[in-house]
């Protein structure tokens, strides 16, 4: 087998396809997390100067908010790339990691507090993702 055949075989292998799908899943998670954090950061800042519809206008005209919305759109595109080759039942549980990452970053970045029951919930999500990944 020459190098070209090895590359073609690798690209067509199911392992490569699944690894590629998980790449897109984690890219989707990263884009989702970025978008949520950017919008929250700007909401905190802009709410000091504007209320009501002026707040919404300021949000929709803010470049950081727009980048967060663009990240949400890009996340949709990367999710489409992930689901084209992988089983939804295998990759969708991994998306639950956003429910872990965002609250942890909210604590670190914005000084939010998590109640013990929320921390338990986050731990259960991690266990659930691990169990779902173990069967995939």
C-alpha positions as CSV (number, residue, x, y, z in Angstrom):
1,X,0.0,0.0,0.0
2,X,1.5,3.3,-1.0
3,X,1.0,6.6,1.0
4,X,-1.9,7.8,-1.1
5,X,-3.8,4.6,-0.4
6,X,-3.1,4.8,3.3
7,X,-4.4,8.4,3.4
8,X,-7.6,7.5,1.5
9,X,-8.1,4.5,3.7
10,X,-7.7,6.6,6.8
11,X,-10.1,9.3,5.6
12,X,-12.7,6.6,4.8
13,X,-12.3,4.7,8.1
14,X,-15.0,5.0,10.6
15,X,-12.6,5.8,13.4
16,X,-11.4,8.9,11.5
17,X,-15.1,9.8,10.8
18,X,-16.0,9.5,14.5
19,X,-12.9,11.5,15.6
20,X,-13.9,14.2,13.1
21,X,-17.4,14.3,14.4
22,X,-16.1,14.7,18.0
23,X,-13.9,17.5,16.8
24,X,-17.0,19.3,15.5
25,X,-18.9,18.5,18.7
26,X,-16.2,20.1,20.8
27,X,-15.9,23.1,18.4
28,X,-19.7,23.5,18.8
29,X,-19.3,23.4,22.6
30,X,-16.5,26.0,22.4
31,X,-18.5,28.3,20.2
32,X,-21.6,28.0,22.4
33,X,-19.6,28.7,25.5
34,X,-18.0,31.8,23.9
35,X,-21.3,33.1,22.8
36,X,-23.0,32.8,26.2
37,X,-20.1,34.3,28.0
38,X,-19.7,37.2,25.6
39,X,-23.4,38.1,25.7
40,X,-23.5,37.9,29.6
41,X,-20.4,40.1,29.9
42,X,-21.9,42.7,27.6
43,X,-25.3,42.5,29.3
44,X,-23.7,43.2,32.6
45,X,-21.8,46.2,31.2
46,X,-24.6,47.7,29.0
47,X,-27.3,47.2,31.7
48,X,-25.6,49.9,33.7
49,X,-26.2,52.5,31.1
50,X,-29.5,51.5,29.5
51,X,-32.8,49.9,30.4
52,X,-35.8,48.5,28.5
53,X,-35.7,48.7,24.8
54,X,-32.6,51.0,24.9
55,X,-30.8,48.1,26.5
56,X,-31.8,45.7,23.7
57,X,-30.8,48.3,21.0
58,X,-27.4,48.6,22.7
59,X,-27.1,44.9,22.9
60,X,-28.0,44.3,19.3
61,X,-25.5,47.0,18.1
62,X,-22.6,45.9,20.3
63,X,-19.8,44.2,18.4
64,X,-19.1,41.7,21.2
65,X,-22.8,40.7,21.3
66,X,-22.8,40.3,17.6
67,X,-19.7,38.1,17.8
68,X,-21.6,36.0,20.3
69,X,-24.6,35.7,18.0
70,X,-22.2,34.8,15.1
71,X,-20.6,32.2,17.3
72,X,-24.1,30.7,17.9
73,X,-24.6,30.6,14.1
74,X,-21.2,29.0,13.6
75,X,-22.0,26.5,16.4
76,X,-25.1,25.5,14.4
77,X,-22.9,24.9,11.3
78,X,-20.3,22.9,13.2
79,X,-23.1,20.8,14.8
80,X,-24.4,20.0,11.3
81,X,-21.0,18.8,10.3
82,X,-20.9,16.6,13.4
83,X,-24.2,15.0,12.9
84,X,-23.7,14.1,9.3
85,X,-21.5,11.2,10.1
86,X,-22.0,10.3,13.8
87,X,-24.8,8.7,15.7
88,X,-26.9,11.4,17.4
89,X,-27.3,9.1,20.4
90,X,-23.5,9.1,20.8
91,X,-22.6,12.7,20.3
92,X,-25.6,14.6,21.7
93,X,-25.0,13.7,25.4
94,X,-21.5,15.3,25.1
95,X,-23.3,18.6,24.4
96,X,-24.4,18.5,28.0
97,X,-20.9,19.6,28.9
98,X,-22.1,23.2,28.1
99,X,-24.2,22.9,31.3
100,X,-21.0,22.2,33.2
101,X,-18.6,24.7,31.5
102,X,-20.8,27.7,31.5
103,X,-21.7,27.7,35.2
104,X,-18.1,27.1,36.2
105,X,-16.9,30.0,34.0
106,X,-19.7,32.2,35.3
107,X,-18.4,31.6,38.9
108,X,-14.8,32.3,37.8
109,X,-15.5,35.2,35.5
110,X,-18.6,36.9,36.9
111,X,-18.3,35.9,40.6
112,X,-21.6,34.1,40.5
113,X,-22.3,31.5,43.2
114,X,-23.5,28.0,42.8
115,X,-25.7,26.4,45.5
116,X,-24.7,22.9,46.7
117,X,-27.7,21.5,44.8
118,X,-26.4,23.1,41.6
119,X,-22.9,21.6,42.2
120,X,-24.5,18.2,42.7
121,X,-26.4,18.7,39.4
122,X,-23.2,19.6,37.6
123,X,-21.5,16.5,39.0
124,X,-24.4,14.3,37.8
125,X,-24.1,15.8,34.4
126,X,-20.4,14.9,34.2
127,X,-21.3,11.3,35.4
128,X,-24.1,11.1,32.8
129,X,-21.8,12.3,30.0
130,X,-19.2,9.8,31.1
131,X,-21.7,6.9,31.2
132,X,-23.2,7.9,27.8
133,X,-19.7,8.1,26.3
134,X,-18.8,4.7,27.7
135,X,-21.6,3.0,25.8
136,X,-20.9,4.8,22.5
